Amino acid sequence: MGEKLESPLKVDENAEIEKRRVKIMVINPLAFMGLFSQGIRFKKQTQLVSGIPDDAQLIGITYDTRRDLILMVIQSELFDETPVNEVPPFIQINIQTDFRNTKKKVAPKRKRK
């Protein structure tokens, strides 16, 4: 009866903490809604214009009701390592939609009757 049981939540202080290369992408819900043209179809001309490496992969998504933001956890080999027990750094992105091509389309010539 005098035996002391160890807590299952005891953490080995000498254990190495796992690290990962992630950031939290912050998106304004209004900007996110601007991605869609009709229903759930994305607009044809949509581009993220800052801070997202080409090798980035989405690994999680949530909605922060307190701050009214969409939060997406993305992973890239180009990001610094962050311990799993710490909140990853935030990265603000800009979304550009409906940008115009600088080249003008030449209208076909009409046949004269």
N, C-alpha and C positions, 0 to 999 in steps of 0.2 A: 503494500500500500504506500510505502514511502518512496516508490520509484518515480523519478521525474521523466516525463515524456518530452521529446524534442518537438518543437513546433514544425509542422510541414512547410510553413512559410519562411523558415530560416534561410537566409541568403548567404552563400559563401562569399565573404568579402574579398577573397583572393581570386575569385573566378573572373575571367576576362569577359567583358561585356561585348556582345555581338554588335557589329556596325553595319550600316547599309548606306548606299549613296542615293538619297531621296530628298525631294523638296516638296512643299505643299504649294500647288498652283492655286492662286486665288482668282476667282472669276465673279464679276458683278452679274447678278441674275438678269438684269436688263440687257447687258451685252451678250449674255448667253442666248437669250430669247431672240436677239437680232440675228443669230446664225441661221434661223429657220425662215424659209420663204413661205411655205404653206404646209400645214399639217406637221409632219416630222421630217420633211425634206430639207436638207441643208441647202443654203443658197449656193449657186455655182461658184461664185467668186468669194471665197472665204480664206483668210490667212491669219495665223498667229504671227505677230510681227516682233516679238521680243522674248529673249531668254529661254526658249525651249530647244534643247539640242535635238539633232536628227535621230539619235538613238533612244530618245525618251520613250518609256513605256508606262501606261497607266496601270497602277496597282491597287487603287482604291479611290472611292469618291464618297463625300458626305455633304450635307447642307448644314451650315452653321446658322441656326435660327437667331441667336443672340446678335450676330454681326450682319445677318442677311447676306451671306456670301456662299457661293459654291466652292468647296475645297476638294481638290483632286491631288492625290499623292502620286507623284511621278518619279520614276527611277531612271538614272543615267550614269554611265561610267564617268562622265565629265563632272558630276557633282562631288563635293567633298564628302567624306564619310561622316555619318552622324550615329552616335550610339542609339540602340533601339529603345533605351529608356528615356530618351530626350525627344522633345518635339522638334521635327525637322524644320529648317528655315523656310520662310515663306517667299514665294516669288510671284510678283504681280505681272500679269500678261496684258497685252493690248490685242484686241481683235479688230481686224479691218475687214469690212465686207463691202461688196459692190464696188470694188475699185475698177477703174476703167483702163482698158488697153490703150496705149498711146498711139498705136497704129490705126489709121482710119481704114475702114473697109471700103473698097471701091465698088460702087453699084454697077451691076451689069448693064451694058449698053442695050437700049431698046431697039428693036428692029423697026424700021420705017416701012409703012405700007404704001 
